[in-house]
């Protein structure tokens, strides 16, 4: 019998405790990564709101502002402010929706893809320096990907 799926079992309690610890570590690590001052001058500086919106549009090309707000659980006005900043920085492009020209679809630009690649490269170097030699990130990536998908 699999006791990890039974919340009344000691093993279930241990699993919940470990997952709570994982959540805490993810949040603390994310804060430290976000606080890292990016060194590459070719990276376009973004606010936290702009970063969140840009990541979402990058993951969902062709999405709409209303959909971004819904999926990020944000007010449309906040998303609109983030989109304005991203558009001014040349990182987001808007196109008329094919089914309704009054609606817009959102896409990241080549400049956004380049800046994002530079950010990820810096973050990769940051984590490489922090990680124990020989430690492998593949399992962590798999687990975090599963968690992200499961929380959608």
VENZIKA-V232917 format. One line per field, one symbol per residue. phi: phi as a letter, one per 30 degrees, with the letter a starting at -180 (. if undefined). burial: I if it has 16 or more other C-alpha atoms within 10 Angstrom, else O. A space follows every 50 residues. Layout:
phi: ???
burial: ???
This chain:
phi: .dddccddcedddddddddddeeddddddeddddddddcddddddbdddd ddddeddddbeidceddedddchbdedddedddedddddicbccbdddda ddccccbdcdddddddddddddddddddddddeidccedddddddddddd dd
burial: OOOOOOOOOOOIIOIOOOOOOOOOOOOOOOOOOOOOOIOOOOIIOOOOOI OIIIOIIIOOOIIIIIIIIOOOOOOIOOIIOIIOIIOOOOIIIIOOOOOO OOOIIIIIIOIIOOIIOIIOOIIOOOOOOOOOOOOOOOOOOOOOOOOOOO OO
